[in-house]
């Protein structure tokens, strides 16, 4: 599962790294929570477009936007079989921009949990595999939202949680965003990201509240693993 993540990069760094051709304004985020808007990249007629979508997928047929709270993640193993995602797996793939994500590790007493910040050892930004959809409310207002695909955790992260986001390598982004490439042909994308390229460390419990969204959420309070 991925229930909280960050993307602290500025547009001037993000746009060239991800080869974005059209972009809306955004600002650094350190504690992105469900129902909030965050940067994603979609393919619009061969152009990489960066926009802000709501985290927590609201299917086009939904009666209430609250369903989005239950659809922040989708398991890559079964995503093609679920009614909410079946029509999106090819034509509405997206890339969710991140530079870290959080999981809560159970302590030995089994009663308390410590938040961990997980990131690439290179400290480069990450691209999560996602799906998006658009929904209109009773007044006709359009809302675009997304879900993050998850896969089995690699050996390093399995110490914390049994799931992790699907992280797309840069060379696979074009294929992932291409609606002409069937998701069934992209099983390699769903493999857990190599544990030797990742690290984590415990952070302040400030991250427990979505109201906190500054660099203090990254404050290191223990050893890096």
N, C-alpha and C positions, 0 to 999 in steps of 0.2 A: 504494500500500500504506500501511497505518497499522499500525505495529508497536509503538508506544509512545505514550501520551498522558497527559494530566493532567486532574484535576477538583479544584481546590483550594478550592471554595466550601463554605460552612457551610450546614447545613439551613435556618437562619432566612432566608437569602437565596434559596436554591434553591427552596423550596416556593412562595413567591408568584410568582417569575419564571416557573416552569413550571406554575403552577396545579395543583400536586399536592394531592390530596385525602386520600390515605393514604400514609404513609411509614414506612420503617424507619430506624433510626439509621445514620449514616455519618460519616466524618471526611475532612478534606482529604487529597488524594492528588496527588503531584507527578510520579510516574513509574509509571504503571499498565502492567503487563506481562501478556502472555498467561498464562493459567491462574489469574490473580488475580481476586478478586471486585471489582466496581465498580457504581455506581448506574446503573440503567436505569429507564425509565418504560414501563409497559404500560397497556393499556385493559382494565379489568375491568368489564363491564356499564355502560360509559359513565363510569366513574370512573378518573381518572388515579392509578395506584398506583406509588410508587417503591419498588424493592427492590434487593437486591444479587445479581447473577448472575455466573457465571464467564465470563471472556472466552476465547472459543475454542469454537465451537459443537460440541456433542456430539449428533448426531442420535438420536432415540428408538430407532432400530434398531441403533445402534452396539454392537459387542461390547467395545470398550475405550475408555476416556475419553481415551486418548492421541491419538485422532483430532482432538481439539479443537485441538492445536497446529498442525494443517494448515488449520484453518478459522477463523482469526481475522478474515479478510476475505472478502468475496464481491463479485465484479464485478457492478455493477448492470445491465450490458448483457445478461448471460446468466443472472442469478440465477433467473429463472423456468423455465429449461430444465434446471437441475441437480437430480438426484434428491434430494439432501440438503436443498434449499431449496424445491422446487416446492410442497410442501404447507404451507409457512410463509408464502409471500409475501403472503397476505392475512390469514389468521387469527392469525398470530403475528409481527406487526410490533412493533418497540419503538423507543424513543428512547434513545440512549446519551449520557449527560451528559459534557461536556468543557469545558475552557476553554483548551485548547491541545493540540497534538500535535507529535511529533518526527519529523524525517527526517534522514538522514545524507547530506551533500553531499560528493561526490568532490572532492578537491583537484587542482590542476593536475598533480601528479606521478602521479595515478591510483592511488597506493598507499595513501593515507590518506584518511579521511573525517572531517568535522566535523559534530557534531550541531547541528541547528537547531531552535529552538522556533518554531512557527507558531501564530498566533493572530489574532483579529479586532482591527482597529485600535481599535474601541470598547472592547476588553478585556472585553466581555460574554461570558457563558457561551455555549457552542455546543451544538447538538443534532445528533448524528450519526444517520443512518438505520441501523437494525439489524433483525435477525431473531433470534428466540429459539426454543428448544426445551427439552423436559425429558426426562431420561434416568434410568433406575434401574439401580443396580449389582446385583451378584449377591445382595447382602443386602437388596435392596429399597429402599435409600436413594435419595431423589429429589435430582437435581441439575439446576438450571436454568442454561442457558448461552446465549451470544449471539455473533453475528458482526457486524462493521461493514461496511456497504456502501461500496464505493469507486467513483469515477468518474474521468474524465480530469482531469488537473491543469489548473488555469487557467494563463495565461501567466506569472504571477509564480512559482508553485510549480514549473512545468515546468523551471525552472533547477536544481531539486533532485531531483525525481522526477516520473515521468510519470503517477502516480496520486495521488488525494487522497480523504479521506473525503467521503461525501455529507452535506452540511450542510443541515439543514432550517430554513427560516425559520419564525419563531413562528406566522405566519398559516397555515402549512401543516401544523402539528402535529396538529390535530384530524383532518384528512383522512388523514394518514399512519397514525395510530393506529386509525382506524375500520376494523374488519374488513369492513364493508360496501362500502368503496371499493376497487375493483380496482386493483392496483399498475400495471396497464397504462394506467390513466387518469391516472397521476401522473408522466409523463415530465418535467414541469417540475421536479420535485423533484430529479431526477438531474443536472440541469445543473450544471457546476462553479460553485462560489460565486465571485462577482465578485472579481477580483484587487485592485481598487482599495479593497476593504474589508478586506484582509488584510495582514499584515506578518510578518516573521520576523527572527530574529537568532541568531548562534552562541552556544551555551551550553557550560558545563563538560562535560568528558567523564565526569563523575560519572554522568551519565544513562545511560551505556553499560551500567551494571550495575543490574539490577532490585533489588538489595539497597539501593540508595540511593533514598530516597523522601522527601526534605525539600526545603524552598525553595531550598537550595543547588543543586539540579538546574537551576534557572532562572537561575543566575548568568550574566550577560551577559559575553562575552569578546571582543566585536567590534561592528561597526556594525550598526544596524538597517536592514533593507531593506523 
